[in-house]
Amino acid sequence: MIAIAGSKGGCGKSTVTLGLAEAFARAETPALAIDADRQLPNLHVMTERDRGPTIADLDRGADITEIAQPHPREPTVGIVPAPKSSQAFEFDSLDERLEADGQQVLIDCPSGAGPDVVDPLAQSAGVIVLASNTDRTLDAAETTIEMARRLGVPVYGAILNKCSEIPEPATRWDGVPLLGCVPDRPSPLLNDDVTTAFDEIVETLATQTASDRAPPEYAGDRLPIGIEELDYRLGGGLSPGSVVALVAEPASQAEHILYRATGVRGTLYLSTQRSRENVRRAIESAATGSGTPTTRRVTGDDALEEAASLIDKLPDAANLIVDPIDELERRDRSAYVSFLDELKDRMVETDGLAILYCLEDEPPNRSATLRAADAVFELETVTPAADADIEHLLSVPKYRPKAGLSETFALEFAGDGGVAPIESAPGAE
């Protein structure tokens, strides 16, 4: 099964699903086009088929040959409508239940990055990511790529819909083959130029190898943060032993960077303000690829000593997160500087990565934190007019061995196009 996915609505997933199904049929491979979007089902509308039966009828013992309706122009293409809102249906083991030997199955996924997308995507053999030549769909495509990789689903490639040439941002998607551009034409599925584009894409898919679809392998001496756009710009991540100062205002949603980092490797999460239970609930409810960190609260007069004791027990190659570091920065300067020295030594000893969350209220020892950090990330959140999306802009003014990354770039968080919960990494012991 191949999932056709793109987090932004309106990028043409249904059109591309049908276009590919027809192209497979022309290449003498029967195809099934299955609609997985129960909220906005479209495949049956575009092909003028009945709303039912739906894929959910497999649960009552129906055979796929009873459910699939023939495509009006390509009789070897079957159209399978999405479950109705009243029908409960899980996509687990769908491939086994289809019994569609010799057929190419295509899943038209819903928009977004929530559980409705994760369910069919996780069951697919691979995903084709869709975007058009707009910033929103290109950003959303990166979200889909990251989501697929966290699920362990190979990315077969990207299709640029309504494009005459590949947009520049798409050329920077590491390990994502660019399958082709589908031109913008009226009645696209009846247009010769569009038909040719889909035929060429299917031909490219037929010649792909497993290595073509493999995710990028970053250098073994890099630790990814867990945010694909940032890791890409850092050449795969940061060097083992690094300390990061993440500087942001309280309303910036910077916690999503922390939560996503917990999904990359085992993490010790030290909270200086919230209880362990509140941190756990926040991570579980955040729509990011978060993990299950070991969480401890350090506060009071002995906070530095408690934190140092916990850090001393960190295993190799683990994350350390301090959220926020402000409470510790308010301690005696000499004691705090000694704490930073010990923290840095421990990160180097264990080949770990520390992220110190710095709220922008400038406690007395903030300069010591920034000086000790190997990298400083500054996050700014811009709240536009009511009809526009919130923007999260990240800059890296300090980064060893480089002076910093000159370009400011956008990130997306949960609630404005971010990534849904997918899988967990083991917590640090």
C-alpha positions in Angstrom: 0.0 0.0 0.0 1.2 3.5 -0.8 -0.2 6.4 1.2 -0.7 9.7 -0.5 -0.2 12.4 2.2 0.4 16.1 2.7 -0.5 17.9 5.9 -2.0 20.9 4.2 -5.6 20.6 2.8 -6.2 21.5 -0.8 -2.9 20.4 -2.1 -4.6 17.9 -4.4 -4.2 14.5 -2.7 -7.4 13.1 -4.2 -6.5 14.2 -7.7 -3.0 12.7 -7.4 -4.4 9.5 -5.9 -6.7 9.0 -8.9 -4.1 10.2 -11.3 -1.6 7.6 -10.0 -4.3 4.8 -10.0 -5.1 5.5 -13.6 -1.4 5.6 -14.5 -0.9 2.2 -12.9 -3.8 0.8 -14.8 -2.4 2.1 -18.1 0.9 0.3 -17.1 -1.2 -2.9 -16.8 -1.2 -2.9 -13.0 -4.7 -3.0 -11.6 -5.2 -0.4 -8.8 -7.4 0.3 -5.7 -7.9 3.9 -4.7 -9.0 3.9 -1.0 -10.4 7.1 0.6 -9.2 7.4 4.2 -10.7 10.8 4.9 -13.9 10.2 6.7 -14.5 13.9 7.3 -14.1 15.2 3.7 -14.3 12.1 1.5 -13.7 13.0 -2.1 -12.8 10.0 -4.3 -16.3 8.8 -4.8 -17.5 12.4 -5.7 -14.7 12.9 -8.2 -15.5 9.6 -10.0 -19.3 9.9 -9.5 -19.5 6.7 -7.5 -21.9 5.8 -4.7 -21.1 6.8 -1.1 -21.3 3.2 0.0 -20.3 0.5 0.6 -17.2 1.9 2.3 -13.9 0.4 3.5 -15.5 -0.1 6.9 -17.7 -2.8 5.4 -14.6 -5.1 5.6 -15.5 -5.3 9.3 -18.8 -7.0 8.6 -17.1 -9.7 6.4 -17.5 -8.1 3.0 -14.8 -8.8 0.4 -12.9 -6.0 -1.3 -14.4 -7.0 -4.6 -17.9 -6.3 -3.2 -16.8 -2.9 -1.9 -14.7 -1.5 -4.7 -16.6 0.3 -7.4 -15.2 0.4 -10.9 -13.6 3.7 -12.1 -15.7 5.1 -15.0 -12.7 5.5 -17.3 -10.4 2.8 -16.1 -12.3 -0.5 -15.3 -9.2 -2.0 -13.6 -9.2 0.8 -11.0 -11.4 0.2 -8.0 -12.8 3.1 -6.0 -13.3 2.5 -2.2 -15.1 5.3 -0.3 -14.0 6.4 3.2 -15.8 5.2 6.3 -18.8 7.3 7.2 -18.5 9.3 10.4 -20.9 6.8 12.1 -18.7 3.8 11.2 -15.9 2.7 13.5 -12.9 1.4 11.5 -9.2 0.9 12.2 -6.7 0.5 9.4 -4.6 -2.1 11.4 -3.7 -5.1 9.2 -5.6 -3.6 6.3 -3.1 -4.9 3.8 -3.8 -8.5 4.9 -7.6 -8.0 4.8 -7.6 -6.6 1.3 -6.4 -9.8 -0.4 -5.5 -7.5 -3.3 -2.7 -9.6 -4.9 -1.4 -8.1 -8.1 -3.1 -4.7 -7.4 -1.5 -1.5 -6.4 -3.3 -0.1 -3.4 -3.2 3.7 -2.9 -4.5 5.4 0.3 -5.8 8.9 0.0 -5.0 10.3 3.5 -6.7 13.1 5.2 -5.0 16.5 5.8 -3.3 17.4 9.0 -1.0 15.5 11.2 -3.2 13.9 13.8 -4.4 10.4 14.6 -6.7 10.2 11.5 -3.5 10.5 9.3 -1.2 8.4 11.5 -3.7 5.4 11.4 -3.6 4.7 7.6 0.0 6.1 7.2 1.4 3.6 9.7 -0.1 0.7 7.9 1.4 1.6 4.5 4.5 0.2 2.9 5.5 3.7 1.9 4.3 7.2 1.5 4.3 9.7 -1.4 4.4 13.2 0.0 2.4 15.9 -1.8 3.0 19.7 -2.0 2.4 22.6 -4.4 4.3 25.8 -4.9 3.2 27.6 -1.8 5.0 28.1 1.5 2.3 26.4 3.5 2.1 23.2 1.5 5.9 23.0 1.4 6.2 23.4 5.1 3.3 20.9 5.6 5.1 18.4 3.4 8.2 18.6 5.7 5.9 17.8 8.6 4.6 14.8 6.7 8.1 13.6 5.9 9.1 13.9 9.6 5.9 12.1 10.7 6.6 9.2 8.3 10.1 8.8 9.4 9.1 8.7 13.1 6.6 5.9 12.1 9.3 4.1 10.2 7.4 4.4 7.0 9.7 4.8 3.9 9.2 8.0 1.9 9.0 6.9 -1.7 9.3 10.5 -2.8 7.5 13.8 -3.3 5.2 15.0 -6.1 4.9 18.7 -6.7 1.3 19.3 -7.8 0.2 22.3 -9.9 3.9 23.0 -10.6 5.9 23.4 -13.8 9.2 23.1 -12.0 10.4 21.9 -8.6 10.2 24.7 -5.9 13.6 25.4 -4.4 12.6 24.4 -0.8 11.8 20.9 -2.0 15.4 20.4 -3.3 16.6 20.5 0.3 14.6 17.5 1.5 17.3 15.0 2.3 16.6 11.5 1.3 13.3 12.3 -0.5 13.3 11.5 -4.2 11.6 14.1 -6.3 9.2 12.0 -8.4 8.0 14.8 -10.7 5.8 17.8 -11.2 2.2 17.7 -12.2 1.3 20.7 -14.3 -1.7 23.0 -13.4 -4.3 22.3 -16.0 -8.1 22.6 -16.2 -9.8 19.2 -15.7 -6.4 17.7 -14.8 -7.4 14.1 -15.0 -8.5 14.5 -18.6 -5.5 16.5 -19.7 -2.7 14.9 -21.8 0.1 16.8 -20.1 -1.1 15.7 -16.7 -1.6 12.1 -17.9 2.0 12.1 -19.2 3.3 13.4 -15.8 1.6 10.6 -13.9 2.8 8.0 -16.3 6.4 9.2 -15.8 6.0 9.1 -12.1 4.7 5.5 -12.1 7.6 4.6 -14.3 10.0 6.2 -11.8 8.4 4.3 -8.9 8.8 1.0 -10.8 12.6 1.6 -11.1 13.2 2.7 -7.5 15.3 0.5 -5.1 15.2 0.3 -1.3 18.3 2.5 -1.1 16.5 5.2 -3.1 13.8 5.3 -0.4 16.1 5.1 2.6 16.1 8.1 5.0 19.3 10.2 5.1 22.1 8.9 7.3 23.7 11.7 9.2 27.2 11.4 10.3 27.6 9.1 13.3 29.1 11.9 15.4 25.9 14.0 15.4 23.0 14.0 17.8 19.8 15.2 16.2 17.5 17.5 18.1 14.4 15.9 16.7 13.3 18.8 14.5 14.1 17.9 10.9 14.5 21.5 9.6 16.9 22.4 12.4 18.8 19.1 12.2 19.2 19.6 8.5 20.7 23.0 8.9 23.0 21.7 11.6 24.3 19.0 9.3 22.4 16.2 11.2 22.4 17.7 14.7 25.0 18.7 17.3 28.2 17.1 18.4 28.0 14.7 21.4 28.7 16.6 24.6 27.0 19.8 23.5 25.0 22.1 25.7 22.2 24.2 24.1 20.6 27.3 25.6 17.1 27.6 24.2 16.0 31.3 24.7 12.3 32.1 24.3 9.4 34.0 25.9 7.0 32.0 28.1 4.2 32.2 25.4 6.4 31.0 22.6 5.5 27.3 22.8 9.2 26.5 23.0 8.3 23.5 25.2 7.4 21.7 21.9 11.1 21.7 21.0 11.9 20.1 24.4 9.1 17.6 24.0 10.2 16.6 20.6 13.8 16.1 21.7 12.5 13.5 24.2 11.4 11.3 21.3 14.9 11.0 19.8 16.7 9.3 22.7 16.4 8.6 26.4 16.0 11.8 28.4 16.3 13.1 31.9 13.8 15.9 32.2 14.5 18.2 35.2 11.6 20.6 36.0 12.2 23.6 38.3 8.6 24.8 38.3 6.1 22.2 37.4 5.4 18.9 39.2 6.4 15.6 37.6 2.7 14.8 36.9 2.1 18.1 35.2 5.2 17.6 32.9 4.1 14.1 32.1 0.6 15.2 31.1 1.9 18.1 29.0 4.3 15.8 27.1 1.5 13.2 26.5 -1.0 15.8 25.3 1.5 17.6 23.1 1.0 16.8 19.4 4.6 16.1 18.8 6.8 13.1 18.3 7.5 13.0 22.0 9.0 10.2 24.2 8.7 9.1 27.8 11.5 10.8 29.7 12.5 10.2 33.2 11.1 13.3 35.0 12.3 14.9 38.3 11.4 18.1 40.0 14.3 20.1 41.5 13.4 23.1 43.6 14.2 24.9 46.9 17.5 25.7 48.5 19.1 22.4 47.5 18.0 22.6 43.8 21.6 22.9 42.4 22.8 20.0 44.5 19.8 17.8 43.6 20.2 18.6 39.9 23.9 17.8 40.0 23.3 14.5 41.7 20.8 13.4 39.1 23.0 14.6 36.2 25.9 12.5 37.7 23.7 9.4 37.1 23.0 10.0 33.4 23.7 7.1 31.1 25.6 7.3 27.9 24.2 9.1 24.9 21.2 10.6 26.8 19.4 13.9 26.7 19.3 16.3 29.6 16.6 18.9 29.7 16.3 21.6 32.4 12.9 23.5 32.2 13.5 26.3 32.9 17.0 26.9 33.9 16.0 30.3 35.4 15.4 29.0 38.9 19.0 27.6 39.0 20.4 30.8 37.5 19.2 32.7 40.5 21.6 30.8 42.9 25.0 32.0 44.0 27.0 32.8 41.0 30.1 30.8 42.0 27.9 27.8 42.8 26.0 28.1 39.6 29.2 28.4 37.4 30.6 25.3 39.1 27.3 23.5 38.3 27.6 24.5 34.6 31.2 23.2 34.6 30.1 19.9 36.1 27.2 19.6 33.7 29.4 20.3 30.7 31.9 17.7 31.9 29.2 15.1 32.3 27.8 15.7 28.8 31.3 15.2 27.3 31.8 12.0 29.4 28.5 10.5 28.4 28.4 11.8 24.8 25.1 13.4 25.7 23.1 16.5 24.8 21.8 19.1 27.3 19.1 21.6 26.5 18.7 24.5 29.0 15.4 26.3 28.5 16.0 30.0 29.2 12.9 32.2 29.6 13.4 35.8 28.6 13.3 37.4 32.1 17.1 37.8 32.4 18.0 36.3 35.8 21.3 37.3 37.3 23.4 34.5 35.9 22.0 34.3 32.3 25.3 35.5 30.9 27.0 32.5 32.4 24.5 30.1 30.8 25.0 31.7 27.4 28.7 31.7 27.7 28.8 28.0 28.7 26.5 26.9 25.9 27.9 25.4 22.7 24.8 26.6 20.8 22.2 29.3 21.5 18.8 28.9 19.9 16.5 32.0 20.0 12.8 31.4 19.3 10.4 34.2 18.5 6.7 33.8 18.2 4.8 36.2 16.0 1.0 36.5 16.4 -0.4 37.9 13.2 -3.9 39.0 12.3 -6.8 36.7 13.0 -6.9 35.2 9.5 -3.2 34.2 9.4 -1.2 31.5 11.1 1.0 32.0 14.1 4.7 32.0 13.2 7.5 30.5 15.2 10.9 31.9 14.0 14.2 30.3 15.1 17.6 31.7 14.8 21.0 30.3 16.0 23.2 33.3 16.9 25.8 31.0 18.5 27.0 27.6 17.3 30.4 26.1 17.7 32.4 25.5 15.6 30.6 28.0 13.5 29.9 31.5 14.7 26.2 30.9 14.1 23.6 30.3 11.4 22.8 33.5 9.7 19.3 32.5 8.4 16.2 32.7 10.5 13.7 30.0 9.6 10.2 29.0 10.6 9.1 26.0 12.7 5.6 24.6 13.1 4.2 23.4 16.4 1.1 21.5 17.4 -2.2 23.3 16.9 -0.8 25.3 13.9 0.2 22.4 11.6 2.7 20.6 13.9 3.4 16.9 14.3 1.1 14.5 16.1 2.1 12.0 18.8 3.6 9.0 17.1 6.1 6.9 19.0 8.0 7.0 22.2 11.7 6.5 23.0 12.8 4.7 26.2 13.4 7.0 29.1 16.8 7.5 30.7 17.3 5.2 33.7 
